[in-house]
Amino acid sequence: MSPNLRSLLSMRLLMRRFILRSLRPVLPILFLLAFALPLLLHIFIPEADHGSVAIAQSPPSQQEIRGVWMTSNDLDILRDRTKMQGAINQLKQLNFNTIYPVVWNAGYALYPSTVTQQSGIQPFVYKGYEGQDMLADLITQAHAQGLLVIPWFEFGFMAPPSSELATQRAAWLTQRRDGSQTSISDAGEVVWLNPFRPEVQKFITDLVLEIVTQYDVDGIQFDDHTSLPNDFGYDPYTIALYTRETKKAPPPNPLDQAWMRWRANKITAFMVQLNQAVKAKKPKAIFSLSPNYYDFAYKMHLQDWLGWLRKNIVDELVVQVYRPNLESFQEQIVRPEIQEAQQKIPTGIGILTGLRNKPVSMSLIQAQTQAARDRGLGVAFFYYESLWDTSPESAPERQAGFQALFVNPAVRSAI
């Protein structure tokens, strides 16, 4: 090795030793920065989207539900054109936007129904005092004021045992394991149409399509009675159907999970078909549902409405939360299934404004309504007459109370 080259190498070695001695005090800091820098970059610089990162979605923009049910207790208003016009005007002034008029109650259609007349189960026709079609009159007046009209199939598969529907179509009824056919509901003693029979499904479908096609409605609503009490389904037809499909007899315990699921799934399948039939006739019709809270609906009445929601057959949900105080009301409106519904469709809470023998104070109505609205939920009140005609406060006081709740209009339109 030449002297010059040896001298050059020695100089480089000396320089390297000098650099290492100089850096030795700060080496721990450099190592720390080496580990911390990637973490800091991850925190402060957004990661590029390569299709594998889940991003939370905000709820869709929804129109607030401000509705009221018109029940059979409101027939005097429905049948009197002048009273009807006054009711519509009042609801418009108080910034309501939706009316749910009853059209199926106690085994009878509350409109001139060709379906029920041809079936021979309705010997009379509900008409207004001037002979008018009550439903057509309501729709005309409500639409003129910009309110939606979504007729309500209140009784679903339920009927009084004395109705022509029950007496003339006895084969359509289902029963318990002991052979009994009636149960006690809010409407009194009732029987239940068998939701698994094709004849029953066709009858309900024909009624619904009659409404959708013959009237300028904005949708159709079903409630907690589009269901079946969990101890029903032991009629010969259903037993044979279950045995054929599962190769075993229905269990004696009506709460058997597989037996409950089979019956609930059958009701779900019918509702899917009903939704398809409605949409085929009127694609923009709102397919509305007003059930009880989910645990009760499924366990007690085989109504798997959360499954219906996930199958995308529900366009609007109004969960009935009729509670006597604010605390129990608030417990119900925070349930996860309600939050899930809010992410997809207009969602509201049904609030009791009073019964003829059980008035509800305006202060409680306001507190429950505000609690629902604070969570981004709409509201619907049960029922029209109890808004201010049968109440502990005067009608002007009640109307002022609703005006304070809905200061500004909330316009709704069909989907």
C-alpha positions in Angstrom: 0.0 0.0 0.0 1.4 3.4 -0.9 2.2 5.9 1.8 -0.4 8.4 0.3 -3.2 5.8 0.4 -2.3 4.7 4.0 -2.4 8.3 5.1 -5.8 8.9 3.5 -7.4 5.8 5.2 -6.0 6.9 8.6 -7.5 10.3 8.2 -11.0 8.8 7.4 -10.8 6.6 10.4 -9.9 9.5 12.6 -12.9 11.5 11.3 -15.3 8.6 11.8 -14.2 8.3 15.5 -14.6 12.0 15.9 -18.2 12.0 14.5 -19.2 9.0 16.7 -17.8 10.7 19.8 -19.7 13.9 18.9 -23.1 12.1 18.3 -22.9 9.8 21.3 -24.8 12.3 23.7 -27.7 12.7 21.3 -28.0 9.1 20.0 -31.0 8.2 22.4 -32.9 11.2 21.1 -32.3 10.1 17.5 -33.4 6.6 18.2 -36.6 8.0 19.9 -37.4 10.2 16.8 -36.9 7.2 14.5 -39.7 5.3 16.4 -42.0 8.3 17.0 -41.9 9.9 13.5 -44.1 7.2 11.8 -46.7 7.5 14.6 -46.8 11.2 14.4 -47.3 11.1 10.7 -50.1 8.6 11.1 -51.9 10.9 13.5 -51.6 14.2 11.7 -51.6 13.1 8.1 -54.8 11.4 6.8 -54.3 7.9 5.4 -55.1 7.5 1.8 -58.3 5.5 1.1 -57.5 2.2 -0.6 -61.0 0.7 -0.1 -60.3 -1.1 3.1 -60.8 1.7 5.6 -64.3 1.9 7.2 -65.7 5.5 7.2 -68.6 6.4 9.5 -71.6 7.7 7.5 -73.8 10.5 8.7 -77.5 9.8 8.9 -79.4 10.7 5.6 -81.3 14.0 5.4 -84.8 13.2 6.6 -88.1 15.0 6.7 -89.4 15.4 10.3 -92.6 13.4 11.0 -95.3 15.5 12.7 -98.4 13.3 12.5 -101.7 12.4 14.1 -103.8 9.4 14.0 -107.5 9.8 13.2 -109.3 6.8 14.7 -112.8 5.4 14.9 -113.3 7.8 17.8 -112.9 10.6 15.3 -115.7 9.3 13.0 -117.9 12.4 13.6 -115.1 14.6 12.3 -114.4 12.3 9.4 -118.0 12.2 8.4 -118.8 15.9 8.7 -117.2 17.9 5.9 -117.3 21.2 7.8 -115.7 19.7 10.9 -113.1 17.9 8.7 -112.2 21.2 7.0 -111.8 22.9 10.4 -109.6 20.0 11.6 -107.4 20.2 8.6 -107.0 23.9 8.9 -106.1 23.7 12.5 -103.5 21.0 11.9 -102.0 23.1 9.1 -101.9 26.2 11.4 -100.1 24.2 14.1 -97.5 23.0 11.6 -98.4 19.3 11.5 -97.6 17.5 8.2 -99.1 14.0 8.3 -102.5 12.4 8.9 -103.0 8.7 9.5 -106.7 8.0 9.0 -108.1 4.6 10.0 -109.4 2.6 7.1 -109.5 -1.0 8.5 -111.1 -1.4 11.9 -113.1 -4.2 13.7 -113.2 -6.4 10.6 -114.7 -3.6 8.4 -113.4 -1.1 5.8 -114.2 2.5 6.7 -114.5 3.5 3.1 -116.6 2.2 0.2 -114.7 -1.1 -0.3 -115.5 -3.3 -3.3 -113.3 -6.0 -1.8 -115.3 -6.4 1.4 -118.7 -6.1 -0.4 -117.8 -8.7 -2.9 -116.5 -11.0 -0.1 -119.9 -10.6 1.5 -118.5 -9.6 4.9 -119.7 -6.0 4.9 -123.4 -5.5 4.5 -123.1 -1.7 4.9 -120.9 1.1 3.6 -119.3 3.9 5.8 -120.1 7.2 4.2 -120.1 10.9 5.3 -123.2 12.6 6.4 -123.7 14.0 2.9 -123.1 10.6 1.4 -119.6 11.5 0.5 -116.6 9.2 0.5 -114.9 10.2 3.8 -111.4 9.1 2.7 -111.5 10.9 -0.6 -112.8 14.0 1.1 -110.0 13.9 3.7 -107.3 13.4 1.0 -108.6 16.3 -1.1 -108.7 18.7 1.9 -105.4 17.6 3.4 -103.5 17.8 0.1 -104.9 21.3 -0.5 -103.1 22.3 2.7 -99.9 20.4 1.9 -100.4 17.5 4.4 -99.6 13.9 3.6 -102.3 11.3 4.0 -101.2 7.7 4.9 -104.2 5.4 5.6 -103.8 3.2 8.6 -104.8 -0.5 8.7 -105.4 -0.5 12.4 -106.7 -4.0 13.1 -104.3 -5.9 10.8 -105.0 -9.6 11.3 -107.3 -8.9 14.2 -111.2 -8.9 14.2 -114.0 -9.0 16.8 -115.5 -12.5 17.2 -118.9 -11.1 16.3 -117.9 -9.5 13.0 -119.1 -10.9 9.7 -115.4 -11.5 8.9 -115.0 -13.8 11.8 -118.4 -15.6 11.6 -118.4 -16.1 7.8 -114.8 -16.9 7.4 -114.3 -19.2 10.4 -111.8 -21.3 8.5 -109.5 -18.3 8.2 -109.0 -18.1 12.0 -106.1 -19.5 14.0 -106.1 -20.8 17.5 -104.1 -21.7 20.6 -103.0 -25.3 21.4 -106.0 -25.7 23.7 -108.3 -24.8 20.8 -109.3 -21.3 22.1 -109.5 -18.6 19.5 -109.9 -15.3 21.3 -107.5 -13.0 23.1 -107.9 -9.7 25.0 -106.5 -6.6 23.3 -106.9 -2.9 23.8 -109.9 -3.2 21.5 -111.5 -5.9 23.7 -112.0 -9.6 22.9 -110.7 -10.4 19.4 -109.9 -13.4 17.1 -107.0 -13.6 14.8 -106.9 -14.2 11.0 -104.3 -16.8 10.2 -101.5 -14.9 8.5 -100.1 -18.1 7.0 -103.2 -18.9 4.9 -103.1 -17.8 1.3 -106.7 -16.7 1.4 -106.0 -14.4 4.3 -102.9 -13.0 2.6 -104.8 -12.4 -0.6 -107.7 -10.7 1.3 -105.4 -8.2 3.1 -103.4 -7.6 -0.1 -106.5 -6.9 -2.1 -107.7 -4.4 0.6 -104.3 -2.6 0.6 -104.1 -2.4 -3.2 -107.7 -1.1 -3.3 -106.6 1.8 -1.2 -103.4 2.4 -3.1 -104.9 2.3 -6.5 -108.4 3.9 -5.9 -107.2 6.8 -3.8 -104.5 9.5 -4.2 -102.8 8.4 -0.9 -99.2 9.1 0.0 -98.7 5.7 1.5 -100.1 2.9 3.7 -99.5 2.2 7.3 -99.5 -1.1 9.4 -99.2 -1.3 13.1 -98.6 -3.7 16.0 -101.7 -5.8 14.9 -100.1 -6.9 11.7 -98.8 -9.8 13.7 -99.9 -12.8 15.7 -99.8 -13.5 19.5 -97.0 -16.0 20.3 -99.4 -18.6 21.6 -101.4 -18.8 18.4 -100.7 -21.0 15.3 -102.0 -24.4 16.5 -104.8 -24.6 14.0 -104.9 -27.7 11.6 -103.7 -25.7 8.6 -100.6 -24.3 10.3 -99.8 -27.6 12.0 -99.9 -29.4 8.7 -97.7 -26.6 7.0 -95.1 -26.7 9.8 -95.0 -30.5 9.8 -94.6 -30.6 6.0 -91.8 -28.1 6.0 -89.8 -29.2 9.1 -90.7 -32.9 9.2 -91.9 -32.6 12.8 -94.9 -31.4 14.7 -95.1 -27.9 16.3 -93.7 -28.0 19.9 -96.2 -27.8 22.7 -94.3 -24.8 24.1 -95.3 -21.8 22.1 -92.1 -20.0 23.1 -89.9 -22.6 21.5 -87.3 -20.5 19.6 -87.4 -22.4 16.4 -91.2 -22.5 16.4 -91.3 -18.7 17.1 -88.8 -18.0 14.3 -90.7 -20.1 11.8 -93.9 -18.2 12.4 -92.2 -14.8 12.5 -90.4 -15.6 9.2 -93.7 -16.5 7.5 -95.2 -13.1 8.5 -92.0 -11.4 7.3 -92.3 -13.2 3.9 -95.9 -12.0 3.6 -94.9 -8.4 4.3 -92.1 -8.6 1.7 -94.7 -9.7 -0.9 -97.1 -7.1 0.3 -94.5 -4.4 -0.1 -93.7 -5.6 -3.6 -97.3 -5.5 -4.6 -97.8 -2.0 -3.3 -94.6 -0.7 -5.0 -95.6 -2.4 -8.3 -98.8 -0.3 -8.2 -97.4 2.9 -6.7 -93.6 3.0 -6.5 -93.5 6.2 -4.4 -96.1 5.0 -1.8 -94.7 5.3 1.7 -94.8 1.8 3.3 -95.2 2.9 6.9 -95.0 0.8 10.1 -96.1 1.7 13.6 -95.1 -1.2 15.9 -94.4 -1.6 19.6 -90.8 -1.6 20.8 -88.9 -4.5 19.2 -88.5 -6.9 22.2 -92.2 -6.9 22.9 -93.2 -7.0 19.2 -91.1 -10.1 18.4 -91.4 -12.0 21.7 -95.1 -11.4 22.3 -96.4 -11.0 18.7 -93.9 -12.6 16.4 -93.5 -9.3 14.6 -89.9 -9.1 13.5 -90.0 -5.5 12.3 -86.3 -5.0 12.7 -85.9 -7.8 10.1 -88.4 -5.9 7.9 -86.3 -2.8 8.2 -83.1 -4.7 7.3 -84.9 -6.1 4.2 -85.6 -2.5 3.1 -89.4 -2.9 3.0 -90.1 -0.1 5.5 -90.0 3.5 4.3 -91.1 5.1 7.6 -91.1 3.9 11.2 -93.2 5.3 14.1 -92.6 3.3 17.2 -95.5 3.4 19.8 -94.1 4.6 23.1 -97.2 5.2 25.2 -95.7 5.8 28.7 -97.2 7.6 31.7 -94.0 9.6 32.6 -90.9 11.1 31.0 -88.4 8.7 32.5 -89.9 5.5 31.1 -90.4 7.3 27.8 -86.8 8.3 27.5 -85.7 4.7 28.2 -87.6 3.4 25.2 -86.5 6.0 22.6 -82.8 5.3 23.0 -83.0 1.7 22.0 -80.4 0.6 19.4 -83.0 -0.5 16.9 -84.5 3.0 16.8 -81.0 4.4 16.3 -80.5 1.9 13.5 -83.7 3.0 11.8 -82.8 6.6 12.0 -79.7 5.9 9.8 -82.0 4.7 7.0 -85.5 6.1 7.1 -87.7 8.8 8.6 -88.3 7.7 12.2 -90.7 8.9 14.8 -92.2 8.1 18.1 -95.9 7.6 18.8 -97.0 9.7 21.8 -100.3 9.2 23.7 -102.2 12.5 24.0 -105.0 10.9 25.9 -107.9 8.5 25.9 -111.5 9.4 26.7 -111.2 8.0 30.2 -107.5 8.8 30.6 -106.5 12.4 29.8 -102.8 13.3 29.5 -101.5 16.7 30.6 -100.0 19.1 28.1 -96.8 19.4 30.1 -96.1 15.6 29.7 -96.9 15.7 26.0 -94.5 18.6 25.6 -91.8 17.0 27.6 -92.0 13.7 25.7 -92.2 15.4 22.3 -89.2 17.6 23.1 -87.2 14.5 24.3 -87.9 12.8 21.0 -87.1 15.8 18.9 -83.8 16.3 20.8 -82.8 12.9 19.5 -83.7 13.8 16.0 -86.9 11.8 16.0 -90.3 12.8 14.6 -93.6 12.3 16.5 -97.1 11.2 15.9 -99.9 11.7 18.4 -102.6 9.2 19.3 -105.2 10.4 18.6 -106.9 13.5 17.0 -109.8 14.0 19.4 -107.5 13.9 22.4 -105.3 16.6 21.1 -107.6 19.2 22.6 -111.2 18.0 22.7 -110.9 15.6 25.6 -108.1 17.0 27.7 -107.4 18.4 31.2 -106.7 21.9 29.8 -108.9 24.0 27.6 -108.7 23.7 23.8 -107.0 27.1 23.4 -104.4 26.1 26.0 -103.7 22.8 24.3 -103.4 24.4 20.8 -101.0 27.0 22.2 -99.0 24.2 23.6 -98.6 22.5 20.2 -97.9 25.8 18.6 -95.0 26.2 21.0 -93.7 22.8 20.0 -93.9 23.3 16.3 -93.0 27.0 15.8 -92.0 26.6 12.1 -93.4 24.4 9.3 -91.8 21.1 8.4 -92.9 20.2 4.9 -93.0 16.6 3.9 -93.3 15.0 0.5 -93.8 11.4 -0.7 -90.7 9.4 -1.4 
